[in-house]
Amino acid sequence: MTRFYWLQFPEKSRYTGNLNAGHKWGGLPGLRCPECGATWAGSATAYPSADLSSLPERKEYEKARPEPFDEFVRLRELVRPLVPPGAQLLPGAEFGPLVGTATGTFSPLFFYFLSRPLIHREALEQLQDEGVRGLRGFPTELRFRQRKHPDLWELEILPYGRLHPDCTPPGRRPPCAKCGHDYFTRPDDPILEAASLPTHTDLFRLSDFETMLIGTERFVDAVRRLALEDVDIRELPIR
């Protein structure tokens, strides 16, 4: 059975990278749900592959703000043909290349910004050469103040798997049936639901916790073999 690992940026790191950046085409607004009453935007997934340049309504994605549910759905469905199949497109999802400034130093795998996972271009090529499946990287448009800097690309990491109900508290409030808003907080000891885990990619997010990046044994073995710092790796149980 394939093993799966939770990938996190270390609490202590010698890397100092920082960003003042956003995605070129903005993103989906937040939404106001008429059923549960929540106003929220919780996506951690960006779609750097999405090009909204041909979309007449592209300016409607530039400003972050909450919208009524029906207006959010309209804007979500307009961009659905422009993102990879199966994208969740939660409120706050962003589109296009990462644009802005970068300062400091960046490890080959830089997962400090979970909605903007970065990788050196050379590291991406090395992992692909090692046979790691499903890696999609896109060039950023980041400007560095220092002359010597890495060629940073952004990984487009889609959500697939879920947490197993066994690691959720008894009496958990179910997500809103209309907007999907979930008040559940991440457990200290996550357990993955075996039936939900993808078989076609070695790096993904959890669909119910997009801030959790999960790598397969193949991915972790390649990272360790290539000595691609700086990632904390924790194996998770599966049921």
C-alpha distance (Angstrom), angle and dihedral (degrees) to the residues before:
residue distance angle dihedral
M1 . . .
T2 3.79 . .
R3 3.79 115.6 .
F4 3.79 121.5 -134.4
Y5 3.80 128.8 -152.3
W6 3.79 136.3 -160.6
L7 3.83 109.4 -128.4
Q8 3.80 118.9 -152.0
F9 3.77 138.6 165.0
P10 3.82 108.2 -106.0
E11 3.78 118.9 -103.0
K12 3.79 87.2 -131.9
S13 3.77 116.5 42.4
R14 3.77 136.4 156.6
Y15 3.81 90.1 -141.6
T16 3.80 118.5 98.1
G17 3.80 103.7 -172.4
N18 3.79 118.2 155.3
L19 3.79 133.7 176.1
N20 3.77 136.3 -150.6
A21 3.77 94.8 -175.2
G22 3.78 148.0 113.3
H23 3.78 137.8 -170.7
K24 3.79 116.6 -80.2
W25 3.79 98.9 -121.2
G26 3.79 97.8 38.7
G27 3.77 116.7 -132.1
L28 3.76 150.4 -102.4
P29 3.80 115.7 -55.0
G30 3.76 123.9 -118.3
L31 3.77 117.2 -98.5
R32 3.78 138.3 -129.4
C33 3.78 110.1 -143.2
P34 3.83 116.9 -146.0
E35 3.81 91.4 -159.7
C36 3.83 106.3 48.9
G37 3.81 96.6 19.5
A38 3.82 93.9 -128.8
T39 3.79 123.0 143.2
W40 3.79 107.2 -159.1
A41 3.79 150.9 147.0
G42 3.78 113.4 -170.4
S43 3.78 110.2 156.1
A44 3.79 119.2 133.1
T45 3.81 93.3 178.8
A46 3.77 122.3 98.3
Y47 3.79 124.1 -171.8
P48 3.81 107.5 -146.3
S49 3.82 89.0 172.6
A50 3.82 91.7 64.1
D51 3.81 114.3 103.9
L52 3.79 112.8 -166.8
S53 3.81 95.2 175.5
S54 3.83 92.7 109.2
L55 3.82 94.3 46.5
P56 3.83 111.2 102.9
E57 3.81 90.3 -153.2
R58 3.83 94.8 51.5
K59 3.82 93.4 118.6
E60 3.80 89.1 63.5
Y61 3.83 88.0 71.5
E62 3.79 96.8 53.7
K63 3.82 99.9 82.0
A64 3.80 123.2 61.0
R65 3.81 110.2 -133.9
P66 3.80 139.7 127.2
E67 3.79 118.9 -94.4
P68 3.81 133.4 -169.8
F69 3.79 112.9 -90.6
D70 3.82 97.0 -104.5
E71 3.81 92.4 50.5
F72 3.80 90.8 48.8
V73 3.81 90.1 52.0
R74 3.82 90.9 50.1
L75 3.80 91.9 53.0
R76 3.81 92.1 43.6
E77 3.79 93.4 53.4
L78 3.81 92.6 47.9
V79 3.82 90.7 62.3
R80 3.81 97.7 37.3
P81 3.85 93.5 93.1
L82 3.83 88.7 53.9
V83 3.83 98.0 56.5
P84 3.81 131.0 65.5
P85 3.83 117.1 -78.2
G86 3.79 113.3 -87.7
A87 3.81 96.0 25.6
Q88 3.81 111.2 157.4
L89 3.81 93.8 -146.0
L90 3.78 95.8 -159.7
P91 3.82 120.5 -175.7
G92 3.80 108.8 -71.8
A93 3.83 97.4 27.0
E94 3.83 109.7 149.9
F95 3.81 132.9 -142.8
G96 3.77 139.3 -148.0
P97 3.79 135.1 15.2
L98 3.79 121.6 -30.2
V99 3.82 109.4 -99.6
G100 3.80 128.1 -171.9
T101 3.79 140.8 56.5
A102 3.79 132.1 -40.3
T103 3.78 128.7 -162.6
G104 3.79 135.0 -178.2
T105 3.79 129.4 20.6
F106 3.79 128.4 -42.3
S107 3.80 127.5 -156.1
P108 3.83 118.1 -133.1
L109 3.82 87.6 -100.0
F110 3.80 108.6 33.2
F111 3.80 111.3 -175.4
Y112 3.80 99.0 161.1
F113 3.82 91.3 109.5
L114 3.80 100.9 51.8
S115 3.80 93.4 -167.9
R116 3.82 89.3 50.0
P117 3.83 108.0 40.8
L118 3.79 107.9 -174.7
I119 3.78 132.2 -159.6
H120 3.80 135.2 -179.3
R121 3.80 109.5 -109.4
E122 3.81 90.1 -125.1
A123 3.82 90.9 53.3
L124 3.80 91.0 50.4
E125 3.79 90.9 52.4
Q126 3.80 91.7 46.9
L127 3.79 92.7 52.1
Q128 3.79 91.6 47.8
D129 3.81 89.9 49.5
E130 3.82 87.9 52.6
G131 3.80 89.4 59.4
V132 3.80 98.4 -105.7
R133 3.79 105.7 162.0
G134 3.77 130.7 -134.5
L135 3.81 99.5 14.6
R136 3.80 110.5 153.2
G137 3.78 116.0 -178.1
F138 3.79 128.6 177.3
P139 3.81 130.1 -167.2
T140 3.77 116.7 -105.3
E141 3.79 126.6 -140.3
L142 3.79 94.2 -136.8
R143 3.80 121.2 148.7
F144 3.80 119.4 -145.6
R145 3.77 125.9 -153.7
Q146 3.79 92.3 -151.1
R147 3.79 119.9 71.1
K148 3.78 96.3 -135.2
H149 3.77 112.2 60.6
P150 3.82 140.0 134.9
D151 3.79 124.9 -96.6
L152 3.82 96.4 -107.6
W153 3.79 120.6 -156.2
E154 3.79 127.9 -176.9
L155 3.79 121.2 -124.9
E156 3.78 117.1 -135.2
I157 3.81 101.0 -144.7
L158 3.79 114.6 -177.3
P159 3.83 126.7 -154.1
Y160 3.80 119.0 -110.7
G161 3.83 120.0 137.1
R162 3.79 131.0 61.7
L163 3.78 140.1 -149.4
H164 3.78 117.6 -99.3
P165 3.83 115.6 -109.5
D166 3.82 88.8 -123.3
C167 3.81 90.6 75.7
T168 3.79 95.0 50.3
P169 3.82 121.4 90.4
P170 3.82 120.8 -99.8
G171 3.78 112.8 -96.4
R172 3.80 93.1 24.3
R173 3.78 111.7 179.2
P174 3.81 108.3 -114.8
P175 3.81 119.7 -121.4
C176 3.79 116.8 -93.6
A177 3.80 108.4 -84.2
K178 3.81 91.5 -141.1
C179 3.82 106.7 42.1
G180 3.82 102.4 13.3
H181 3.80 95.0 -124.7
D182 3.81 109.5 163.0
Y183 3.79 125.1 -163.4
F184 3.81 91.7 -165.1
T185 3.81 114.7 122.0
R186 3.78 122.9 -146.8
P187 3.82 112.5 -88.5
D188 3.80 120.9 -123.0
D189 3.81 90.5 -125.6
P190 3.81 108.3 39.1
I191 3.80 120.9 -162.2
L192 3.80 120.2 -163.4
E193 3.79 122.1 -132.1
A194 3.81 104.8 -123.8
A195 3.80 96.6 -152.2
S196 3.81 92.0 56.2
L197 3.81 98.5 51.8
P198 3.81 117.7 110.0
T199 3.80 122.3 -120.0
H200 3.82 98.9 -164.5
T201 3.82 102.6 61.4
D202 3.80 136.1 48.0
L203 3.82 96.8 -153.3
F204 3.79 126.7 46.0
R205 3.79 146.0 137.3
L206 3.77 125.4 -114.4
S207 3.78 111.0 -103.0
D208 3.82 92.0 -139.5
F209 3.83 93.3 43.0
E210 3.79 109.8 29.8
T211 3.80 90.7 -179.7
M212 3.83 90.0 67.3
L213 3.81 112.0 88.7
I214 3.80 113.5 -160.0
G215 3.80 126.9 -164.5
T216 3.79 128.5 -170.0
E217 3.77 124.8 -127.8
R218 3.81 88.4 -98.3
F219 3.81 91.3 56.5
V220 3.80 94.6 45.9
D221 3.81 93.1 46.6
A222 3.80 90.2 52.7
V223 3.82 92.8 47.2
R224 3.79 90.7 51.6
R225 3.79 94.4 43.8
L226 3.80 91.3 51.5
A227 3.83 92.3 42.1
L228 3.79 92.0 -127.9
E229 3.76 103.6 174.1
D230 3.08 145.0 -145.7
V231 3.82 110.1 51.7
D232 3.78 133.7 112.6
I233 3.80 109.1 -139.5
R234 3.82 122.7 -159.3
E235 3.79 123.1 175.7
L236 3.81 113.7 -132.9
P237 3.81 126.9 -150.6
I238 3.81 119.5 -116.3
R239 3.80 129.9 -146.1
